[in-house]
Amino acid sequence: RACVCACLCVHMLIQILDMKITDSLVRTLVQYIHSSVAVQPRAVNLSRCPDITDGAIESVASAFATTLSDVNIEECAGLTDASVHTLCSLPLLASLNVMRCAISSAAIAALGTCSALRRVWLSHAFDLEDSDLAVLCALPLHTLVVKNCPRITASPFSTLQPSLRHLEIDSCAGIDDMIALGLAQTVLPGLSTLSLHGCCNLTDDVLALLGNAADTITSLDLGHCYILSDEGLRLLAVHCPRLRALSIQYCPSVTDDGIAQLVVGCRALRSIDIEDCAQITIRGLGLLAAAGVAIRR
């Protein structure tokens, strides 16, 4: 653990000093840690390093092949599919963040060979196809975050495994109410966090279709689902008895009447984001306050 912390602190210090992180610098750090530290790192954070290339990832993977389980390469614009294939060779790879990386749909599908993988973050994969995402979904994941992938639909999520705990499908234009039907038909007994933020084609029907599959959810983000109305909140009150945190940010059709139904059915609710919900008035705020719900507006 000390080695991991030291590695991450060096990375942070370089950023604070505004030094450019290059392949050469990564290789130097890797050689130093590999030769000087008895316990090799399990985690490497190279996020927001646009100047590194696939060579840097090759250096990290080859030096720490027997220990590395957690890799963050978010916003590393210089990396290609080759880096993903290199990381796929790590036998212990359990956590991978490739958000805002220019990798292909085929490279994401290649992650399906990583049997130890449990947590994945990906975004802005503009050519990501349903068939390739389905390969990834079929792994026994605990966390899956998919953002700004416009070509995907609800289809691949029907392959999700019962191990899933945290699912975010944000700002994906191809997602519609059928996502709920897919989740309802997939047995997800431990799903506690669900975000569909910015999936603007969703309607109240998404909550009707989700039905009793939502009864394990404690945190739900429906922010910027513009079509959501009071009927959606009524369905939440019926199907989400354990809900503790809710975002309905910028859902302009929601009114005080929906809030009234929500606080009656969701007795466990402790926080709500109602920013830009113009039709929620002092009455709705009073109902939330009386129920002990912290309000963000």
Contacts in CASP RR format, 6 or more apart in sequence:
PFRMAT RR
TARGET T0000
AUTHOR 0000-0000-0000
METHOD contacts of the structure
MODEL  1
RACVCACLCVHMLIQILDMKITDSLVRTLVQYIHSSVAVQPRAVNLSRCP
DITDGAIESVASAFATTLSDVNIEECAGLTDASVHTLCSLPLLASLNVMR
CAISSAAIAALGTCSALRRVWLSHAFDLEDSDLAVLCALPLHTLVVKNCP
RITASPFSTLQPSLRHLEIDSCAGIDDMIALGLAQTVLPGLSTLSLHGCC
NLTDDVLALLGNAADTITSLDLGHCYILSDEGLRLLAVHCPRLRALSIQY
CPSVTDDGIAQLVVGCRALRSIDIEDCAQITIRGLGLLAAAGVAIRR
2 39 0 8 1.000
3 33 0 8 1.000
3 37 0 8 1.000
3 39 0 8 1.000
3 40 0 8 1.000
3 41 0 8 1.000
4 41 0 8 1.000
4 42 0 8 1.000
4 43 0 8 1.000
6 33 0 8 1.000
6 37 0 8 1.000
7 29 0 8 1.000
7 33 0 8 1.000
7 41 0 8 1.000
7 43 0 8 1.000
7 44 0 8 1.000
7 45 0 8 1.000
8 43 0 8 1.000
8 45 0 8 1.000
10 29 0 8 1.000
11 21 0 8 1.000
11 45 0 8 1.000
11 46 0 8 1.000
14 21 0 8 1.000
14 25 0 8 1.000
15 21 0 8 1.000
15 48 0 8 1.000
19 25 0 8 1.000
20 51 0 8 1.000
21 46 0 8 1.000
21 49 0 8 1.000
21 51 0 8 1.000
21 52 0 8 1.000
22 51 0 8 1.000
22 52 0 8 1.000
22 56 0 8 1.000
23 51 0 8 1.000
23 52 0 8 1.000
23 53 0 8 1.000
23 55 0 8 1.000
23 56 0 8 1.000
23 59 0 8 1.000
26 46 0 8 1.000
26 52 0 8 1.000
26 56 0 8 1.000
26 59 0 8 1.000
26 60 0 8 1.000
27 56 0 8 1.000
27 59 0 8 1.000
30 59 0 8 1.000
30 60 0 8 1.000
30 63 0 8 1.000
30 64 0 8 1.000
31 63 0 8 1.000
33 40 0 8 1.000
33 41 0 8 1.000
33 63 0 8 1.000
34 40 0 8 1.000
34 63 0 8 1.000
34 64 0 8 1.000
40 63 0 8 1.000
40 64 0 8 1.000
40 66 0 8 1.000
40 67 0 8 1.000
40 68 0 8 1.000
41 64 0 8 1.000
41 67 0 8 1.000
41 68 0 8 1.000
42 67 0 8 1.000
42 68 0 8 1.000
42 69 0 8 1.000
42 70 0 8 1.000
42 92 0 8 1.000
43 68 0 8 1.000
43 69 0 8 1.000
43 70 0 8 1.000
43 71 0 8 1.000
43 72 0 8 1.000
43 95 0 8 1.000
44 60 0 8 1.000
44 64 0 8 1.000
44 68 0 8 1.000
44 70 0 8 1.000
44 71 0 8 1.000
44 72 0 8 1.000
45 72 0 8 1.000
46 52 0 8 1.000
46 56 0 8 1.000
46 57 0 8 1.000
46 60 0 8 1.000
46 71 0 8 1.000
46 72 0 8 1.000
46 73 0 8 1.000
46 76 0 8 1.000
47 72 0 8 1.000
47 73 0 8 1.000
47 74 0 8 1.000
47 75 0 8 1.000
47 76 0 8 1.000
47 97 0 8 1.000
48 74 0 8 1.000
48 75 0 8 1.000
48 76 0 8 1.000
49 56 0 8 1.000
49 73 0 8 1.000
49 75 0 8 1.000
49 76 0 8 1.000
50 75 0 8 1.000
50 76 0 8 1.000
50 77 0 8 1.000
50 78 0 8 1.000
51 78 0 8 1.000
52 76 0 8 1.000
52 78 0 8 1.000
52 79 0 8 1.000
53 78 0 8 1.000
53 79 0 8 1.000
54 78 0 8 1.000
54 79 0 8 1.000
54 80 0 8 1.000
54 82 0 8 1.000
54 83 0 8 1.000
54 86 0 8 1.000
55 83 0 8 1.000
57 73 0 8 1.000
57 79 0 8 1.000
57 82 0 8 1.000
57 83 0 8 1.000
57 86 0 8 1.000
57 87 0 8 1.000
58 83 0 8 1.000
58 86 0 8 1.000
60 68 0 8 1.000
60 71 0 8 1.000
61 68 0 8 1.000
61 86 0 8 1.000
61 87 0 8 1.000
61 89 0 8 1.000
61 90 0 8 1.000
65 89 0 8 1.000
65 90 0 8 1.000
65 91 0 8 1.000
66 91 0 8 1.000
66 92 0 8 1.000
67 92 0 8 1.000
68 90 0 8 1.000
68 92 0 8 1.000
68 93 0 8 1.000
69 90 0 8 1.000
69 92 0 8 1.000
69 93 0 8 1.000
69 94 0 8 1.000
69 95 0 8 1.000
69 116 0 8 1.000
70 94 0 8 1.000
70 95 0 8 1.000
70 96 0 8 1.000
71 87 0 8 1.000
71 90 0 8 1.000
71 93 0 8 1.000
71 95 0 8 1.000
71 96 0 8 1.000
71 97 0 8 1.000
72 96 0 8 1.000
72 97 0 8 1.000
73 79 0 8 1.000
73 83 0 8 1.000
73 96 0 8 1.000
73 97 0 8 1.000
73 98 0 8 1.000
73 101 0 8 1.000
74 97 0 8 1.000
74 98 0 8 1.000
74 99 0 8 1.000
74 100 0 8 1.000
74 101 0 8 1.000
74 121 0 8 1.000
75 99 0 8 1.000
75 100 0 8 1.000
75 101 0 8 1.000
76 83 0 8 1.000
76 101 0 8 1.000
77 100 0 8 1.000
77 101 0 8 1.000
77 102 0 8 1.000
78 102 0 8 1.000
79 101 0 8 1.000
79 102 0 8 1.000
79 103 0 8 1.000
80 102 0 8 1.000
80 103 0 8 1.000
81 103 0 8 1.000
81 104 0 8 1.000
81 106 0 8 1.000
81 107 0 8 1.000
81 110 0 8 1.000
83 101 0 8 1.000
83 103 0 8 1.000
84 98 0 8 1.000
84 103 0 8 1.000
84 107 0 8 1.000
84 108 0 8 1.000
84 110 0 8 1.000
84 111 0 8 1.000
85 107 0 8 1.000
85 110 0 8 1.000
87 93 0 8 1.000
87 96 0 8 1.000
87 114 0 8 1.000
88 110 0 8 1.000
88 111 0 8 1.000
88 113 0 8 1.000
88 114 0 8 1.000
90 114 0 8 1.000
91 116 0 8 1.000
92 116 0 8 1.000
93 114 0 8 1.000
93 116 0 8 1.000
93 117 0 8 1.000
94 116 0 8 1.000
94 117 0 8 1.000
94 118 0 8 1.000
94 119 0 8 1.000
95 117 0 8 1.000
95 118 0 8 1.000
95 119 0 8 1.000
95 120 0 8 1.000
96 111 0 8 1.000
96 114 0 8 1.000
96 117 0 8 1.000
96 119 0 8 1.000
96 120 0 8 1.000
96 121 0 8 1.000
97 120 0 8 1.000
97 121 0 8 1.000
98 108 0 8 1.000
98 120 0 8 1.000
98 121 0 8 1.000
98 122 0 8 1.000
99 121 0 8 1.000
99 122 0 8 1.000
99 123 0 8 1.000
99 124 0 8 1.000
99 145 0 8 1.000
99 147 0 8 1.000
100 123 0 8 1.000
100 124 0 8 1.000
101 122 0 8 1.000
103 125 0 8 1.000
104 125 0 8 1.000
104 127 0 8 1.000
105 125 0 8 1.000
105 127 0 8 1.000
105 128 0 8 1.000
105 129 0 8 1.000
105 132 0 8 1.000
105 133 0 8 1.000
106 132 0 8 1.000
108 122 0 8 1.000
108 125 0 8 1.000
108 128 0 8 1.000
108 132 0 8 1.000
108 133 0 8 1.000
108 136 0 8 1.000
109 131 0 8 1.000
109 132 0 8 1.000
109 133 0 8 1.000
109 135 0 8 1.000
109 136 0 8 1.000
111 117 0 8 1.000
111 120 0 8 1.000
111 135 0 8 1.000
111 136 0 8 1.000
111 139 0 8 1.000
112 135 0 8 1.000
112 136 0 8 1.000
112 138 0 8 1.000
112 139 0 8 1.000
114 139 0 8 1.000
115 139 0 8 1.000
117 139 0 8 1.000
117 141 0 8 1.000
118 139 0 8 1.000
118 140 0 8 1.000
118 141 0 8 1.000
118 142 0 8 1.000
118 143 0 8 1.000
118 163 0 8 1.000
119 141 0 8 1.000
119 142 0 8 1.000
119 143 0 8 1.000
119 144 0 8 1.000
120 136 0 8 1.000
120 141 0 8 1.000
120 143 0 8 1.000
120 144 0 8 1.000
120 145 0 8 1.000
121 143 0 8 1.000
121 145 0 8 1.000
122 128 0 8 1.000
122 145 0 8 1.000
122 146 0 8 1.000
122 147 0 8 1.000
122 149 0 8 1.000
123 145 0 8 1.000
123 146 0 8 1.000
123 147 0 8 1.000
123 148 0 8 1.000
123 149 0 8 1.000
124 147 0 8 1.000
124 148 0 8 1.000
124 149 0 8 1.000
125 149 0 8 1.000
126 148 0 8 1.000
126 149 0 8 1.000
126 150 0 8 1.000
126 151 0 8 1.000
127 151 0 8 1.000
128 149 0 8 1.000
128 151 0 8 1.000
128 152 0 8 1.000
129 151 0 8 1.000
129 152 0 8 1.000
130 151 0 8 1.000
130 152 0 8 1.000
130 153 0 8 1.000
130 155 0 8 1.000
130 156 0 8 1.000
131 156 0 8 1.000
133 146 0 8 1.000
133 149 0 8 1.000
133 152 0 8 1.000
133 156 0 8 1.000
134 155 0 8 1.000
134 156 0 8 1.000
134 158 0 8 1.000
134 159 0 8 1.000
136 144 0 8 1.000
136 156 0 8 1.000
137 144 0 8 1.000
137 156 0 8 1.000
137 157 0 8 1.000
137 159 0 8 1.000
137 160 0 8 1.000
137 161 0 8 1.000
138 159 0 8 1.000
138 160 0 8 1.000
138 161 0 8 1.000
139 161 0 8 1.000
140 161 0 8 1.000
140 163 0 8 1.000
141 160 0 8 1.000
141 161 0 8 1.000
141 163 0 8 1.000
141 164 0 8 1.000
142 163 0 8 1.000
142 164 0 8 1.000
142 165 0 8 1.000
142 166 0 8 1.000
143 164 0 8 1.000
143 165 0 8 1.000
143 166 0 8 1.000
143 167 0 8 1.000
144 160 0 8 1.000
144 164 0 8 1.000
144 166 0 8 1.000
144 167 0 8 1.000
144 168 0 8 1.000
145 166 0 8 1.000
145 167 0 8 1.000
145 168 0 8 1.000
145 170 0 8 1.000
146 152 0 8 1.000
146 168 0 8 1.000
146 169 0 8 1.000
146 170 0 8 1.000
146 172 0 8 1.000
147 168 0 8 1.000
147 169 0 8 1.000
147 170 0 8 1.000
147 171 0 8 1.000
147 172 0 8 1.000
148 170 0 8 1.000
148 171 0 8 1.000
148 172 0 8 1.000
149 172 0 8 1.000
150 172 0 8 1.000
150 173 0 8 1.000
150 174 0 8 1.000
151 174 0 8 1.000
152 172 0 8 1.000
152 174 0 8 1.000
152 175 0 8 1.000
153 174 0 8 1.000
153 175 0 8 1.000
153 176 0 8 1.000
153 178 0 8 1.000
154 175 0 8 1.000
154 176 0 8 1.000
154 178 0 8 1.000
154 179 0 8 1.000
154 181 0 8 1.000
154 182 0 8 1.000
157 167 0 8 1.000
157 169 0 8 1.000
157 179 0 8 1.000
157 182 0 8 1.000
157 183 0 8 1.000
157 186 0 8 1.000
158 182 0 8 1.000
158 185 0 8 1.000
158 186 0 8 1.000
159 186 0 8 1.000
160 167 0 8 1.000
160 183 0 8 1.000
160 186 0 8 1.000
160 188 0 8 1.000
162 187 0 8 1.000
162 188 0 8 1.000
162 189 0 8 1.000
162 190 0 8 1.000
164 188 0 8 1.000
164 190 0 8 1.000
164 191 0 8 1.000
165 190 0 8 1.000
165 191 0 8 1.000
165 192 0 8 1.000
165 193 0 8 1.000
166 191 0 8 1.000
166 192 0 8 1.000
166 193 0 8 1.000
167 183 0 8 1.000
167 191 0 8 1.000
167 193 0 8 1.000
167 194 0 8 1.000
167 195 0 8 1.000
168 193 0 8 1.000
168 194 0 8 1.000
168 195 0 8 1.000
168 197 0 8 1.000
168 221 0 8 1.000
169 175 0 8 1.000
169 179 0 8 1.000
169 195 0 8 1.000
169 196 0 8 1.000
169 199 0 8 1.000
170 195 0 8 1.000
170 196 0 8 1.000
170 197 0 8 1.000
170 198 0 8 1.000
170 199 0 8 1.000
170 221 0 8 1.000
171 197 0 8 1.000
171 198 0 8 1.000
171 199 0 8 1.000
171 224 0 8 1.000
172 199 0 8 1.000
173 199 0 8 1.000
173 200 0 8 1.000
173 201 0 8 1.000
174 199 0 8 1.000
174 201 0 8 1.000
175 196 0 8 1.000
175 199 0 8 1.000
175 201 0 8 1.000
175 202 0 8 1.000
176 199 0 8 1.000
176 201 0 8 1.000
176 202 0 8 1.000
177 201 0 8 1.000
177 202 0 8 1.000
177 203 0 8 1.000
177 205 0 8 1.000
177 206 0 8 1.000
177 209 0 8 1.000
178 209 0 8 1.000
179 196 0 8 1.000
179 199 0 8 1.000
179 202 0 8 1.000
179 206 0 8 1.000
180 205 0 8 1.000
180 206 0 8 1.000
180 207 0 8 1.000
180 208 0 8 1.000
180 209 0 8 1.000
180 210 0 8 1.000
180 211 0 8 1.000
180 213 0 8 1.000
181 209 0 8 1.000
183 191 0 8 1.000
183 194 0 8 1.000
183 210 0 8 1.000
183 213 0 8 1.000
184 209 0 8 1.000
184 210 0 8 1.000
184 211 0 8 1.000
184 212 0 8 1.000
184 213 0 8 1.000
188 213 0 8 1.000
188 216 0 8 1.000
189 216 0 8 1.000
190 216 0 8 1.000
191 213 0 8 1.000
191 216 0 8 1.000
191 217 0 8 1.000
192 216 0 8 1.000
192 217 0 8 1.000
192 218 0 8 1.000
192 219 0 8 1.000
193 217 0 8 1.000
193 218 0 8 1.000
193 219 0 8 1.000
193 220 0 8 1.000
194 214 0 8 1.000
194 217 0 8 1.000
194 219 0 8 1.000
194 220 0 8 1.000
194 221 0 8 1.000
195 220 0 8 1.000
195 221 0 8 1.000
196 202 0 8 1.000
196 206 0 8 1.000
196 221 0 8 1.000
196 222 0 8 1.000
196 225 0 8 1.000
197 221 0 8 1.000
197 222 0 8 1.000
197 223 0 8 1.000
197 224 0 8 1.000
197 225 0 8 1.000
197 247 0 8 1.000
198 223 0 8 1.000
198 224 0 8 1.000
198 225 0 8 1.000
199 225 0 8 1.000
200 224 0 8 1.000
200 225 0 8 1.000
200 226 0 8 1.000
200 227 0 8 1.000
201 227 0 8 1.000
202 222 0 8 1.000
202 225 0 8 1.000
202 227 0 8 1.000
202 228 0 8 1.000
203 227 0 8 1.000
203 228 0 8 1.000
204 227 0 8 1.000
204 228 0 8 1.000
204 229 0 8 1.000
204 231 0 8 1.000
204 232 0 8 1.000
204 235 0 8 1.000
206 225 0 8 1.000
207 214 0 8 1.000
207 232 0 8 1.000
207 235 0 8 1.000
207 236 0 8 1.000
207 239 0 8 1.000
208 235 0 8 1.000
210 239 0 8 1.000
211 235 0 8 1.000
211 239 0 8 1.000
212 239 0 8 1.000
214 220 0 8 1.000
214 236 0 8 1.000
214 239 0 8 1.000
214 240 0 8 1.000
215 239 0 8 1.000
215 240 0 8 1.000
215 241 0 8 1.000
215 242 0 8 1.000
216 242 0 8 1.000
217 240 0 8 1.000
217 242 0 8 1.000
217 243 0 8 1.000
218 242 0 8 1.000
218 243 0 8 1.000
218 244 0 8 1.000
218 245 0 8 1.000
218 268 0 8 1.000
219 243 0 8 1.000
219 244 0 8 1.000
219 245 0 8 1.000
219 246 0 8 1.000
220 236 0 8 1.000
220 240 0 8 1.000
220 243 0 8 1.000
220 245 0 8 1.000
220 246 0 8 1.000
220 247 0 8 1.000
221 246 0 8 1.000
221 247 0 8 1.000
222 228 0 8 1.000
222 246 0 8 1.000
222 247 0 8 1.000
222 248 0 8 1.000
222 251 0 8 1.000
223 247 0 8 1.000
223 248 0 8 1.000
223 249 0 8 1.000
223 250 0 8 1.000
223 251 0 8 1.000
223 273 0 8 1.000
224 249 0 8 1.000
224 250 0 8 1.000
224 251 0 8 1.000
225 248 0 8 1.000
225 251 0 8 1.000
226 250 0 8 1.000
226 251 0 8 1.000
226 252 0 8 1.000
226 253 0 8 1.000
227 253 0 8 1.000
228 248 0 8 1.000
228 251 0 8 1.000
228 253 0 8 1.000
228 254 0 8 1.000
229 251 0 8 1.000
229 253 0 8 1.000
229 254 0 8 1.000
230 253 0 8 1.000
230 254 0 8 1.000
230 255 0 8 1.000
230 257 0 8 1.000
230 258 0 8 1.000
230 261 0 8 1.000
232 258 0 8 1.000
233 248 0 8 1.000
233 254 0 8 1.000
233 258 0 8 1.000
233 259 0 8 1.000
233 261 0 8 1.000
233 262 0 8 1.000
234 258 0 8 1.000
234 261 0 8 1.000
236 243 0 8 1.000
236 246 0 8 1.000
236 262 0 8 1.000
236 266 0 8 1.000
237 261 0 8 1.000
237 262 0 8 1.000
237 264 0 8 1.000
237 265 0 8 1.000
237 266 0 8 1.000
238 265 0 8 1.000
240 266 0 8 1.000
241 265 0 8 1.000
241 266 0 8 1.000
241 267 0 8 1.000
241 268 0 8 1.000
242 268 0 8 1.000
243 266 0 8 1.000
243 268 0 8 1.000
243 269 0 8 1.000
244 268 0 8 1.000
244 269 0 8 1.000
244 270 0 8 1.000
244 271 0 8 1.000
245 269 0 8 1.000
245 270 0 8 1.000
245 271 0 8 1.000
245 272 0 8 1.000
246 262 0 8 1.000
246 266 0 8 1.000
246 269 0 8 1.000
246 271 0 8 1.000
246 272 0 8 1.000
246 273 0 8 1.000
247 272 0 8 1.000
247 273 0 8 1.000
248 254 0 8 1.000
248 272 0 8 1.000
248 273 0 8 1.000
248 274 0 8 1.000
248 277 0 8 1.000
249 273 0 8 1.000
249 274 0 8 1.000
249 275 0 8 1.000
249 276 0 8 1.000
249 277 0 8 1.000
250 275 0 8 1.000
250 276 0 8 1.000
250 277 0 8 1.000
251 277 0 8 1.000
252 276 0 8 1.000
252 277 0 8 1.000
252 278 0 8 1.000
252 279 0 8 1.000
253 279 0 8 1.000
254 274 0 8 1.000
254 277 0 8 1.000
254 279 0 8 1.000
254 280 0 8 1.000
255 279 0 8 1.000
255 280 0 8 1.000
256 279 0 8 1.000
256 280 0 8 1.000
256 281 0 8 1.000
256 283 0 8 1.000
256 284 0 8 1.000
256 287 0 8 1.000
259 280 0 8 1.000
259 284 0 8 1.000
259 287 0 8 1.000
259 288 0 8 1.000
260 284 0 8 1.000
260 287 0 8 1.000
262 269 0 8 1.000
263 269 0 8 1.000
263 287 0 8 1.000
263 288 0 8 1.000
263 290 0 8 1.000
263 291 0 8 1.000
263 293 0 8 1.000
267 291 0 8 1.000
269 291 0 8 1.000
269 293 0 8 1.000
270 292 0 8 1.000
270 293 0 8 1.000
270 294 0 8 1.000
271 293 0 8 1.000
271 294 0 8 1.000
271 295 0 8 1.000
271 296 0 8 1.000
272 288 0 8 1.000
272 293 0 8 1.000
272 294 0 8 1.000
272 295 0 8 1.000
272 296 0 8 1.000
273 296 0 8 1.000
273 297 0 8 1.000
274 280 0 8 1.000
274 295 0 8 1.000
274 296 0 8 1.000
274 297 0 8 1.000
275 296 0 8 1.000
275 297 0 8 1.000
277 297 0 8 1.000
285 295 0 8 1.000
288 295 0 8 1.000
289 295 0 8 1.000
END
